[in-house]
Amino acid sequence: MEPTQTKKSPLWWVPSAYFAMGLPLILINLVAPLMFNDFGISDAQVAFWTSLLILPWSLKPFWSPLMEMYRTKKFFVITTQLISGASLACIALALPLPDFFPYVVAIMAVLAFSGATHDIALDGVYISELNKTQQAQYVGWQGAFYNLAKVTAMGGLVYLAGVLEAHFGVLYAWVIIMLLCGLLLSALGVYHWRVLPSGEVETTAHGSFQETMRETWGVIVQFFYKKHIWLYIVWIVFYRFTEGLVIKIVPLFLKADKAAQGLSLTKDEIGLYYGTFGVVAFIIGSILGGYFISWRGLKNAIFPLCCIFNIPFVVYALLAWYQPDNAWLVCGAIVFEYFSYGFGYVGLTLFIMQQVAPGKHQMAHYAFGSALANLGVMLPGMISGVISDAIGYQQFFLWALLGTIPAFLLTWILPFTYPDPQEK
């Protein structure tokens, strides 16, 4: 039973709900590798399992039709926030166990499925509750608070973990961090029960399970019949391939000792450079990237955006080879890479929106394109730790740069199915 609601401004729920959306993915994708590394888990295991755990975000389009058949989108948003909060509390309880790793990974799988389901439901509330003018008006709030989750997790929480470690030791520092995250998501679930709009009434009018699956299969098949779709699929995967290789390894490299080809940064330094300044640079880069596209047009901007997105990964190769002691130099290199990452990433997002998604099932096909982009990060991430352990950080970052070559070649020949608005 839901509380009686008056119509509230979207500012009551859009910022907080999209903050809640970002937190589980960032905790699994970026914070968990640092936590596992503190407990002596190898880079290979860390990279493989934390990459595999983001699979639900790539597969979420396949179970989203089932959510149309039961309850409201609000019900799923609140339920998954509470499940995610309970999962993080269970992780905190499992960390002190002697053989904690498989238990924590299993609980994180629940957290990942809950987080991916939350994304589907919240996007559904946003689309159904807001008209097109409001969607455009509040999309900036949506993106800003989603990225604020990155600042909070990789900045504030990692920094706090470093402070707590000095007082309570590594184990209880991470127990406290996981408990705090669980309490935060649970509190957001209670808050959104009061303020989140339902989006639509509860219904089972979408047909039987078999009919829903038949319709879903039809939507999937139509996606693969789109013009140039196989080239688009390969391009989407390779656009982020190098990102997928380095994203798990960079925090481990920053934290590793100089003797192990790392930079010997503390967790609070990583939190400040990588999770705070870096994420702010990402947000600024994303905004400027959007203006760049509006000026040049997507067709003329896509290859420069690919270069800006991929070439700056060279900073990690330089950091690994020279291992500078100058903190400002290290911080500046990370900020530069994150700014470029944000600037270039908007090209991928807009291409999926304007060239891959259009058609009868635009929203579903955009979800498929986004899922492929996640897959392009997950697959190389699963093997990145094995490669890094085998050849060391210095050689790893050099070899990772070879992964940018297919992105450059494919972007150079990339055809456009639909006319660029600036060409009209």
Disulfide bonds with the S-S distance in Angstrom:
none
